Amino acid sequence: MTVAIAGWLIAFGLAGPQAAWSALTGGMISVISTAYFALRVFSGRRGKPAKVIVRSFYVGEAQKILLTVILFVVAIVWLKVDFLPMFLTYMAGFMAFWLALLPMLSGANE
């Protein structure tokens, strides 16, 4: 959410309200799809076999990709957003998710 708001502020300062709306839309696509994945994968999985958990990751990721494509189509066709600010803010939100995981993946939190 912070990335979406930051993208909105930067786009507003650099290119005006239309670019800001587009950037906020891209950031929200990232937030919505990531939140959907997290809810789909991490809700009610305690005590389940590893095979079921792994399957839920694959299914959840496929559904996240489909949801992301649908949200992009809706944004471009119906909301009439500018593509570049929307896509850049989406990518920034997507990268923020992975960058937040880096310390944990590198073992820095041990």
N, C-alpha and C positions, 0 to 999 in steps of 0.2 A: 504494500500500500504506500509505503514511503517513496519507493521508486516511481510509482504512478503520480504522486503529488509533485515530486521533484521534476519529473518530466513535463508535467503541466506547467509548472512555474518557469522552467527553462524555455519551453516552447513559446509561452506567452511573452516572455522578455525578448526573445529573438525574432519571432514571426507573427505575433498577434493572437487574437482569440480563436480563429479557425484552427491554427496549428496547435494551440493549447488544448482545444476540445479533442482534436485527433490524438494528441499524445496521451491525454487522460483515458481515452477509449482504449488505446493500445495497452496502457498500464492495467486497466481493469480487465482486459482479456487475459492478461497474465495472472492476475489475482484470482479471477473466477476459475480458470482452468486448473491452477495449482491447488486452490481450496477444494475443488471437486475431487481431484486426485487424492488429496490427503484424507478427506472424509471417506471416500470410497475404499481406500486401502487400509487405513488405520482404525476404522471403527469396528469394534467387536471382534478382534482377531486373537484375543488372549486364549491360550489353550488349544488353538487349532494346530493341526499338523503342518509341518513346514511346506509340504506340497501345496496345500490350500493357500497358504500365505503367499508363496511365490506366484501361484496362478493369479491371485488377486492383484499382484503388482503388474503382471502382463496385461490383464484385462483392464485394470485401472488406467494404465498408460495408453492403451489403444483408445479407450473412451475419452481420455484427456485430449489426445491428438484430434479425434473427431470433433469434440466440443470446440477446440481451438479453431479448427477450420470453419465450423459453422459460425462462430462468433466473428471471425474475420469477414466472412461473406456478408453477414448481417451489417457489420460496420461499414463495409465498402459500398454495398448496394443501397441500404436504407438510410444509414446515418450520414452518408456523403462526406466521409472524412478524407483528409489528406493522407496519402499512403505513407510517406516517409516519416513524419513525426509519430504516426501510429505504430509503425513497424519498429522504429528505433526504441521507443519506450517499451514496447512489448519485449524486445530482445534484452533491454536493460533489466527488466523484471525477471526474465528467464535466467539471465546470467547471475543476478543477485541470489537466486535460489541455490545455484551451484557454488558460488563463491562463499556463501554462508556455510556450506558443508565442508569446505576445504580444511579448516582446522581439525575437524573430527576425522576426516579421511586420512589426514597426514599423521595422526596420532599425537597432535599437539595438546590435546585435552587429557592425556593420560597422566 
